Amino acid sequence: MLHPSKADCIAILSAASRVHDTDSLLALDHTRLGLSRNALVNAAVFLTERGCFNRFTFGTSGFSVGALSLQGRMRLDSLTIN
């Protein structure tokens, strides 16, 4: 698997940072995030494998993610600083 770009990760993590309820899921839409479908899938898989979200689902409708975990908040902070 290829490593996603920094901008792709920031786009997904920033969108997920707006989810505050631990039971809610945000459907990731590649057009709303300004990503290609492949870039979205690549970055979402990369971030979920690293435990950046409290919850996530992947199905025929695409990716949905929950609130950021501590790892996700730390990753977003490190990506936006550098």
N, C-alpha and C positions, 0 to 999 in steps of 0.2 A: 504494500500500500504506500502511496506517495504521501509525503507530509503536506498538509494544507498550508496555504499562505497565512501569514500573520493577520492580514486584513480580513480573511474569511473567518478565522477564529474570533476576532474581535467583533465582527458583525453578529455572529451567533451568540456569543457570550453577552454582548450588550443587550440584545433582544431578550435573552433569558433573565437578565438582571432586573427586568421590570416585573417579573413574576415573583410575588411575595408570599402567596398562599401555598403551603406545601402540598395541597391537594390539587391545585390547578396545573394544567398542562398548556403549553403554548405550541400551536402547530407552526412549524417552520416552513415558510413559503419562500422559495428561492427568488421569486420575482420581487417580493416586498423587501427582501434583504439585499437585493442587487447582486445576486450570485448566480452562477450557472447551476443547473441541477447537479452536475457531477461535483462541482466545488462544494455545494451544500452537503451532499452525502459524504464526501471525503472528510470535510471538517467536522461534521456531526459525529461520524464514527470515531474519528481521532479523539474528540473531546469526551465522548461517552466512555471510551475505553480507559480514559484517564480519570474517570470519576468526577467530572465537572458538574454534574446535575444530580439533584436528589432523586428524581424520577425521569424516565424517558420511555417512549414507546416507538416502535418502528413497525409499520405495517404497509398495506397497499396504498394507504392515503399519504404516506410519507413519515417524516420524523416529527415527534412532539416531545418537548422537553419541559421539565418542571423548573423549580427555583434552583439557583446556583448553590452548589455545595461549597464548603469552605475551600476546597481545592479549586473550584471554578472561580470563586471570587479572587483567590490569590493569583490564578493564571491570568484573569482579566486585568488585574492591577499590574502584573509584571509585563504584559503585552502593551499596555497603554503607556507605561513609563518609558520603555525602551524604544 
